[in-house]
Amino acid sequence: MGGFTYESEVITSIPPPKMFKACILDGDTLIPKIVPQVFKSVEYIEGNGEPGSIRKVTFAQGNQFNYMKQKVEALDREKFEYIYSVIEGDPLMNMLDKITYEIKLEASPGGGSMCKTSSKYYTIGDIELKEEAIKAGKEKASGVLFKAIEAYLL
């Protein structure tokens, strides 16, 4: 199994506790409301959001993906850290075993947040991914999502 890691940072004017609550703790209900053109629903099929829980994310019609299943790996409410893996579904493109996301929110100057995300892509066998295409897609998606949540909270 091969793979690569992609790191990104997004700065928002929302403080870490508020952004973490909106994105992570309340994200299952908020995100489909904030960006219904991307997400149709998010529901837990095992657990309640604690580590070990499995949730199904259904994308809105017209997106390139239909669904994905995510497993919560770690959740630290005090340090504003969240780790989950995409374990099934269209984003794996029949080329990935899984994708693991490590998200950490830190205070930024001016009272906002810096969201640091590390995405680890685990390929199936000797498959090679076009890293540039994945990076471009990730930057666009994370920027749009965080800016939409920021606008909603403001």
C-alpha positions as CSV (number, residue, x, y, z in Angstrom):
1,M,0.0,0.0,0.0
2,G,1.4,3.4,-1.0
3,G,0.1,6.9,-0.5
4,F,0.9,10.4,0.4
5,T,0.0,13.1,2.9
6,Y,-1.4,16.6,2.1
7,E,-1.4,19.4,4.6
8,S,-3.4,22.6,4.4
9,E,-4.3,25.6,6.6
10,V,-7.4,27.8,6.5
11,I,-7.8,30.9,8.6
12,T,-11.2,32.1,9.8
13,S,-12.3,34.9,12.0
14,I,-14.3,32.5,14.2
15,P,-12.7,31.5,17.5
16,P,-11.6,27.8,17.9
17,P,-14.3,26.8,20.4
18,K,-17.2,28.2,18.2
19,M,-15.7,26.8,15.0
20,F,-15.0,23.4,16.5
21,K,-18.6,23.2,17.8
22,A,-20.1,24.2,14.4
23,C,-17.8,22.0,12.2
24,I,-17.3,19.0,14.3
25,L,-19.7,18.7,17.2
26,D,-22.8,20.1,15.4
27,G,-21.5,19.5,11.8
28,D,-23.9,16.6,11.2
29,T,-26.9,18.8,11.3
30,L,-25.3,22.2,10.4
31,I,-23.3,21.3,7.3
32,P,-26.2,20.0,5.2
33,K,-28.1,23.2,6.1
34,I,-25.2,25.5,5.3
35,V,-24.1,23.8,2.0
36,P,-27.2,21.8,0.8
37,Q,-25.8,22.0,-2.7
38,V,-23.0,19.7,-1.6
39,F,-24.4,17.6,1.3
40,K,-27.8,16.0,1.5
41,S,-27.5,14.4,4.9
42,V,-25.1,13.2,7.6
43,E,-26.2,10.4,9.9
44,Y,-24.6,8.1,12.4
45,I,-25.2,4.4,11.6
46,E,-23.1,3.2,14.5
47,G,-22.4,5.2,17.7
48,N,-23.0,8.8,18.5
49,G,-19.9,10.7,17.3
50,E,-17.4,9.4,19.8
51,P,-14.3,7.4,18.6
52,G,-15.4,4.2,16.9
53,S,-18.6,5.7,15.5
54,I,-19.5,5.3,11.9
55,R,-21.4,7.9,9.9
56,K,-22.8,8.0,6.4
57,V,-22.5,11.2,4.4
58,T,-24.9,11.5,1.5
59,F,-24.0,14.1,-1.2
60,A,-26.6,16.2,-2.9
61,Q,-27.7,15.3,-6.5
62,G,-25.4,16.8,-9.1
63,N,-22.1,16.1,-7.2
64,Q,-19.5,13.7,-8.6
65,F,-19.9,11.5,-5.4
66,N,-23.0,9.8,-4.0
67,Y,-22.0,8.8,-0.5
68,M,-19.2,8.0,1.9
69,K,-18.8,6.3,5.2
70,Q,-16.5,7.8,7.8
71,K,-15.1,6.3,11.0
72,V,-14.4,8.6,14.0
73,E,-10.8,7.8,15.1
74,A,-10.3,10.5,17.8
75,L,-12.1,13.4,19.3
76,D,-10.5,15.9,21.8
77,R,-12.9,18.7,22.8
78,E,-10.3,20.5,24.9
79,K,-7.5,20.6,22.3
80,F,-10.0,21.1,19.4
81,E,-8.7,18.0,17.5
82,Y,-10.6,15.6,15.4
83,I,-9.5,12.6,13.4
84,Y,-11.7,10.6,11.1
85,S,-11.2,8.2,8.2
86,V,-13.2,7.8,5.0
87,I,-13.6,4.0,4.9
88,E,-16.1,3.4,2.1
89,G,-17.7,5.2,-0.7
90,D,-17.2,7.2,-3.9
91,P,-14.3,9.5,-2.7
92,L,-12.1,6.4,-2.5
93,M,-12.5,6.1,-6.3
94,N,-11.7,2.4,-6.2
95,M,-8.1,3.5,-5.8
96,L,-7.8,4.1,-2.1
97,D,-8.1,1.9,0.9
98,K,-8.9,4.9,3.1
99,I,-8.3,8.6,3.6
100,T,-7.5,9.8,7.2
101,Y,-8.1,13.4,8.1
102,E,-6.5,15.0,11.2
103,I,-8.1,18.4,12.0
104,K,-6.8,20.8,14.6
105,L,-8.1,24.3,15.3
106,E,-5.7,26.8,17.0
107,A,-6.2,30.4,18.0
108,S,-5.0,32.9,15.4
109,P,-4.0,36.5,15.9
110,G,-7.1,38.7,16.1
111,G,-9.3,36.2,17.9
112,G,-10.0,33.8,15.0
113,S,-8.9,30.3,14.2
114,M,-6.3,28.5,12.1
115,C,-7.6,25.2,10.9
116,K,-4.8,22.8,10.2
117,T,-5.7,19.7,8.2
118,S,-3.5,16.7,7.4
119,S,-5.0,14.3,4.8
120,K,-3.4,10.9,4.5
121,Y,-4.3,8.9,1.3
122,Y,-3.7,5.2,1.5
123,T,-3.7,3.7,-2.0
124,I,-4.7,0.1,-3.0
125,G,-1.7,-1.9,-4.1
126,D,0.7,-0.1,-6.5
127,I,-1.9,2.5,-7.7
128,E,-0.4,5.9,-8.1
129,L,-2.5,9.0,-7.6
130,K,-2.1,12.3,-9.3
131,E,-1.3,14.3,-6.2
132,E,-1.7,17.7,-8.0
133,A,-5.3,16.9,-8.9
134,I,-6.1,15.8,-5.3
135,K,-4.4,18.9,-3.8
136,A,-6.4,21.3,-6.1
137,G,-9.6,19.6,-5.2
138,K,-8.9,19.6,-1.5
139,E,-8.0,23.3,-1.4
140,K,-11.1,24.3,-3.2
141,A,-13.4,22.0,-1.1
142,S,-11.9,23.0,2.3
143,G,-11.9,26.7,1.5
144,V,-15.5,26.7,0.4
145,L,-16.7,24.7,3.4
146,F,-14.9,26.8,6.0
147,K,-15.9,30.1,4.4
148,A,-19.5,28.9,4.2
149,I,-19.5,27.9,7.9
150,E,-17.8,31.2,8.8
151,A,-20.4,33.2,6.9
152,Y,-23.2,31.2,8.6
153,L,-21.7,31.9,12.1
154,L,-21.2,35.6,11.5
